[in-house]
Amino acid sequence: MIKDKVAILTAGGLAPCLSSSIGRLIVQYTKLMPDIEIIGYLNGYKGLLEGNSLTIPENVRQSAELLYKFGGSVFGNSRVKLTNIQDCVKKGYVKKGENPLQIAAEQLAKDGITILHTIGGDDTNTTAAELASYLALNGYALVVVGIPKTVDNDIVPIKQCLGAWTAAEQGAIFFENVVNENTTSSRQLVVHEVMGRNCGWLTAATAYEYRKRLDKKAFLPDIRLSKERWDIDAVFIPEMHLDLSKEMARLAKLMDTKDCVNIFLSEGAGVETIVAEMESNGEEVRRDAFGHVRLDELNPGQWFAKRFTKLLRADKTLVQKSGYFARSSSPNDKDLELIMASADLAVKSAINGQSGVIGQDEDKNGKLSVIDFTRIKGGKVFDIYQEWFQDMLKEIGQIR
């Protein structure tokens, strides 16, 4: 009889749930199956391809709760798509002529893994599904249970991805300091660039959290310390059409009135326009292994800031990105509760031999469930017509 052996890997970008999810999985397996061996592949699928892993020793298993309060991933991450053979060869993960799926499958078999937990976004979990299918076709049984993380909160059909709540809260805290830069100059423009490739949820939620925190502050308007100067003036996200001339006219009036303008901008807002402009100029648009535009190199915030600066006649412009600050945080209490519930169900599902992704299934009224891999997709659109978001846009004057 083959003895069960668990492997865990984290992949993609960071989110405030990776180390804590690892910790909870270790705690639950130690509680329910104290003799089961647990290993972690280092740096995601890269570590799997290279056979680079570590075994969780007993002293760590007994103190795994400490991981609940740490950000990042103790196992490390990478962006590797096993079906992108050319990229895997280019990066030296496999040799020319080798199939990354086969190499990964052989490594899992060599290590005796019977249960694999992947913690990542839609790319991570769909890659895990492809791996499980490949193994099944080659006569190797592997239970794969994914846990969804992404600060973008854009995985279909999952209502709330792990780490997203915390990222919004941390982005708000980040801007609480940055907004004070509006005192360094007359006609100051501050652009807060928030992560979110295709989905504006994080930008919207960060703005909402910031304004909730702003409501708790006391101000002294008689000496220019007014709430209006510290408030948000615009929120730009991919799901909203931007009438640039109309918005600039509105924001120009605000600049004249309060001597500053504060904008929350999703990094994915206007990307198609920027890419089209770059390609028409013969500039290279670099993409990652999954075909995604490298947004950190594209710099949407700077692109928009140049145009805003001119149209608003700003004396000084500051663009600040909260992404790395927010995504590297340890989880807040709300996220930690969801992390624990998700990891607990992941372990239960794995022990019962049921593969899938753990998530609040929107087709089941948000019930935490084991979702079939075939239903997992990326690029979920943020519903801009939700009452809380519409109310916020009305309060800041962006819509009437």
C-alpha positions in Angstrom: 0.0 0.0 0.0 1.4 3.4 -1.0 1.7 5.8 1.9 0.3 9.3 1.4 2.8 12.1 1.1 1.9 15.8 0.8 3.6 18.5 -1.3 2.8 22.2 -1.1 3.8 24.9 -3.6 3.0 28.6 -4.0 3.2 30.3 -7.3 2.6 33.6 -9.1 2.8 37.0 -7.4 2.6 37.4 -3.6 -0.7 37.8 -1.7 -1.3 38.2 2.1 -2.2 34.6 2.5 0.6 32.4 1.3 2.7 31.7 4.4 -0.4 31.6 6.5 -2.1 29.0 4.2 1.0 26.9 4.3 1.0 27.1 8.1 -2.7 26.1 8.3 -2.2 23.1 6.0 0.7 21.9 8.1 -1.3 22.4 11.3 -4.3 20.4 10.0 -2.2 17.5 8.5 -0.3 17.3 11.8 -3.5 17.2 13.7 -5.4 14.7 11.5 -2.5 12.6 10.0 0.5 13.2 12.3 2.6 10.5 10.5 2.2 11.9 7.0 5.3 13.4 5.4 5.0 17.0 4.1 7.3 18.7 1.7 7.4 22.1 0.1 8.6 22.7 -3.4 10.8 25.9 -3.5 9.8 28.7 -5.8 6.7 27.1 -7.1 6.7 25.1 -10.3 10.4 26.0 -10.9 11.3 24.0 -7.8 9.1 21.1 -8.9 10.9 21.0 -12.3 14.3 21.2 -10.6 13.5 18.8 -7.8 14.2 21.4 -5.3 12.2 20.9 -2.1 12.4 20.8 1.7 10.8 18.4 4.2 8.9 20.0 7.1 10.6 18.8 10.3 8.7 18.0 13.5 9.7 21.1 15.3 8.2 23.3 12.5 5.1 21.2 12.4 4.5 21.9 16.1 5.0 25.6 15.7 3.4 26.1 12.3 0.9 28.6 13.7 3.7 31.2 13.7 3.3 31.3 9.9 -0.2 32.9 10.3 1.4 36.3 11.0 3.9 36.3 8.3 3.6 37.8 4.8 5.3 36.5 1.6 5.8 32.8 1.0 8.3 30.8 3.1 8.6 28.4 0.1 9.1 31.1 -2.5 7.3 31.8 -5.7 7.9 32.0 -9.5 5.9 32.5 -12.6 6.2 29.2 -14.6 3.7 27.8 -17.1 4.4 24.1 -17.6 2.8 24.1 -21.0 4.9 27.0 -22.2 7.8 24.7 -23.3 9.8 27.5 -25.0 9.8 29.7 -21.9 10.8 26.7 -19.6 13.7 25.9 -22.0 14.7 29.6 -22.2 14.9 29.9 -18.4 16.9 26.6 -18.1 14.2 24.7 -16.2 14.2 21.9 -18.8 16.4 20.9 -21.7 15.5 21.4 -25.3 13.3 18.5 -26.4 12.0 17.8 -22.9 8.3 18.2 -21.9 7.9 20.3 -18.7 4.7 18.4 -17.8 6.5 15.1 -18.1 9.5 16.4 -16.1 7.2 17.7 -13.3 5.2 14.5 -13.3 8.3 12.3 -13.1 9.5 14.4 -10.1 6.2 14.0 -8.3 6.4 10.3 -8.9 10.0 10.1 -7.8 9.2 12.0 -4.6 6.2 9.7 -3.9 3.7 12.6 -3.8 0.1 11.5 -3.6 -1.4 14.9 -2.6 -0.4 18.2 -4.1 -1.6 21.6 -2.8 -1.1 24.6 -5.0 -1.7 28.1 -3.6 -2.0 30.6 -6.4 -4.2 32.4 -8.9 -6.1 31.0 -11.9 -2.8 30.3 -13.8 -1.4 28.3 -10.9 -4.5 26.2 -10.4 -5.2 25.6 -14.1 -1.6 24.5 -14.5 -2.1 22.1 -11.6 -5.2 20.7 -13.3 -3.1 20.1 -16.5 -0.5 18.3 -14.5 -3.0 16.1 -12.7 -4.6 15.2 -16.1 -1.2 14.3 -17.6 -0.4 12.1 -14.6 -3.8 10.4 -14.8 -3.2 9.6 -18.5 0.1 8.1 -17.6 -1.3 5.9 -14.8 -0.3 8.0 -11.8 -3.0 8.9 -9.3 -2.5 12.4 -7.8 -5.0 14.4 -5.7 -4.6 18.1 -6.5 -6.3 20.6 -4.3 -5.8 24.3 -5.0 -6.3 27.3 -2.8 -7.1 30.6 -4.6 -5.0 33.6 -3.9 -4.9 36.9 -5.8 -5.1 40.5 -4.6 -7.0 41.3 -7.8 -9.9 39.1 -6.6 -10.6 38.1 -10.2 -11.0 34.3 -10.3 -14.2 32.9 -11.8 -16.4 31.6 -10.0 -14.9 32.5 -6.6 -16.5 35.3 -4.7 -13.6 36.2 -2.5 -10.0 35.3 -3.1 -7.6 34.9 -0.1 -5.5 37.9 0.7 -7.6 40.5 -1.2 -9.3 42.0 1.8 -5.9 42.6 3.4 -4.4 44.0 0.3 -7.1 46.6 0.1 -6.7 47.5 3.8 -2.9 47.8 3.4 -3.2 49.9 0.2 -5.4 52.3 2.2 -2.8 52.5 5.0 -0.1 53.2 2.4 -2.0 56.1 0.9 -2.7 57.6 4.4 1.0 58.6 4.4 1.4 59.3 0.7 -1.6 61.7 0.6 0.3 64.1 2.9 2.6 64.8 -0.1 -0.2 67.2 -1.2 1.4 69.7 1.2 4.7 69.8 -0.6 3.6 72.1 -3.5 0.9 74.2 -4.9 -1.3 72.5 -7.5 -0.1 69.0 -6.3 -1.3 65.9 -8.3 -1.0 62.6 -6.5 -1.6 59.4 -8.4 -2.0 56.2 -6.4 -1.4 53.3 -8.7 -3.0 50.1 -7.4 -2.6 46.5 -8.7 -5.3 45.1 -10.9 -4.6 43.9 -14.4 -8.1 43.3 -15.8 -10.2 43.8 -12.7 -10.7 47.0 -10.7 -11.9 45.4 -7.5 -8.7 46.1 -5.6 -8.6 49.7 -6.6 -12.2 50.2 -5.7 -11.9 48.3 -2.4 -8.7 50.2 -1.5 -10.4 53.5 -2.2 -13.4 52.4 -0.1 -11.2 51.3 2.8 -9.2 54.6 2.7 -12.3 56.7 2.8 -13.7 54.7 5.8 -10.4 55.4 7.6 -10.6 59.1 6.6 -14.0 59.3 8.2 -12.4 58.6 11.6 -10.0 61.5 11.4 -10.5 65.0 12.8 -9.6 68.0 10.6 -8.8 71.7 11.0 -10.1 73.4 7.8 -9.3 76.9 9.0 -5.6 76.2 8.4 -6.1 74.2 5.1 -6.3 70.9 6.9 -9.6 70.0 5.4 -11.1 66.6 4.7 -11.7 67.6 1.0 -7.9 68.0 0.4 -7.2 64.5 1.8 -10.2 62.9 0.1 -10.1 61.0 -3.2 -11.1 62.9 -6.3 -11.3 60.1 -8.9 -11.1 56.3 -9.2 -10.1 54.9 -12.6 -10.5 51.1 -13.2 -10.5 48.9 -16.4 -14.3 48.3 -16.2 -15.2 52.0 -16.5 -15.2 54.1 -19.6 -13.0 57.1 -19.1 -14.2 60.3 -20.8 -10.8 62.0 -20.5 -12.0 65.5 -21.6 -15.0 65.4 -19.2 -12.9 64.2 -16.3 -10.1 66.6 -16.8 -12.6 69.5 -16.8 -14.1 68.3 -13.5 -10.7 67.7 -12.0 -9.3 71.0 -13.2 -12.0 72.8 -11.2 -11.1 70.8 -8.1 -7.4 71.7 -8.6 -8.4 75.4 -8.8 -10.5 75.0 -5.7 -8.5 72.9 -3.3 -5.0 73.2 -4.8 -4.5 69.4 -5.1 -6.0 66.4 -6.8 -5.8 62.8 -5.6 -6.4 59.9 -8.0 -6.7 56.2 -7.5 -5.7 54.4 -10.7 -5.8 50.6 -11.4 -2.7 49.5 -13.2 -4.8 47.8 -15.8 -6.8 51.0 -16.7 -6.0 52.1 -20.2 -3.5 49.4 -20.9 -4.9 48.6 -24.3 -4.5 52.3 -25.3 -0.9 52.4 -24.0 0.1 49.1 -25.7 -1.4 50.3 -29.0 0.5 53.5 -28.8 3.8 51.7 -28.0 3.4 49.2 -30.8 2.5 51.9 -33.3 5.8 53.6 -32.3 7.7 50.3 -32.9 8.4 49.9 -29.2 8.6 46.4 -27.7 5.8 45.4 -25.3 7.3 42.7 -23.0 5.1 39.8 -21.7 5.5 37.1 -19.1 5.3 33.3 -19.6 1.5 33.5 -19.5 1.3 36.2 -22.2 0.5 38.9 -19.8 1.9 42.4 -20.4 4.6 43.2 -17.8 2.7 46.1 -16.1 5.6 47.0 -13.9 7.6 47.9 -17.1 4.7 49.5 -18.9 4.1 52.0 -16.0 0.5 53.0 -16.6 0.6 55.4 -13.7 3.4 57.4 -15.3 1.7 57.4 -18.7 -1.5 58.9 -17.3 0.4 61.2 -15.0 2.1 62.9 -17.9 -1.2 63.7 -19.5 -2.9 64.7 -16.2 -0.1 67.0 -15.3 -0.4 69.0 -18.5 -4.2 69.1 -18.5 -4.5 70.1 -14.8 -1.6 72.5 -14.9 -0.1 70.7 -11.9 3.0 72.3 -10.4 4.1 68.9 -9.1 3.1 65.3 -9.8 3.7 62.2 -7.7 3.0 58.7 -8.7 3.1 56.1 -6.0 2.5 52.3 -6.3 1.1 50.4 -3.2 1.3 47.0 -4.8 4.4 45.5 -3.3 3.6 47.1 0.1 0.0 45.7 0.1 0.7 42.2 -1.3 3.6 41.4 1.0 1.6 42.0 4.2 0.5 39.3 6.6 -3.3 38.7 6.6 -5.7 40.7 8.7 -8.2 38.9 10.9 -10.9 38.8 8.3 -8.6 37.1 5.7 -7.1 34.8 8.3 -10.6 33.4 9.1 -11.2 32.6 5.4 -7.7 31.2 5.0 -8.2 28.8 7.9 -11.6 27.7 6.7 -10.2 27.2 3.1 -7.2 25.3 4.3 -9.3 23.1 6.6 -11.6 22.1 3.7 -8.6 21.6 1.4 -7.1 19.0 3.8 -10.5 17.3 4.2 -11.0 17.2 0.5 -7.5 15.8 -0.1 -7.9 13.1 2.5 -11.2 12.1 0.8 -9.4 12.0 -2.6 -11.4 14.9 -4.1 -9.4 17.2 -6.4 -10.5 20.8 -7.1 -10.1 24.4 -6.0 -11.4 25.5 -2.6 -13.4 28.7 -2.9 -16.6 30.6 -2.1 -18.6 29.4 -5.1 -20.7 32.2 -6.6 -23.0 29.6 -8.1 -23.8 28.3 -4.6 -24.5 31.7 -3.0 -20.9 32.0 -1.9 -20.7 28.7 -0.1 -17.1 27.5 0.6 -16.9 24.5 -1.7 -14.6 22.2 -3.7 -14.8 23.7 -7.3 -14.0 21.6 -10.3 -10.8 22.8 -12.1 -12.7 23.1 -15.4 -14.7 26.0 -13.9 -11.7 28.0 -12.8 -10.9 31.0 -15.1 -9.2 34.3 -14.7 -10.2 37.8 -15.6 -13.4 38.1 -13.6 -14.9 41.6 -14.1 -15.6 43.8 -11.2 -19.3 44.8 -11.0 -19.2 48.6 -11.0 -22.9 48.8 -10.3 -22.7 47.5 -6.7 -24.3 50.0 -4.4 -21.2 50.7 -2.2 -19.1 51.6 -5.3 -21.8 53.7 -6.9 -22.3 55.6 -3.7 -18.6 56.3 -3.4 -18.4 57.7 -6.9 -21.4 59.9 -6.2 -19.8 61.2 -3.0 -16.5 62.1 -4.7 -18.4 63.7 -7.6 -17.2 61.4 -10.3 -20.8 60.5 -11.2 -24.1 62.3 -10.6 
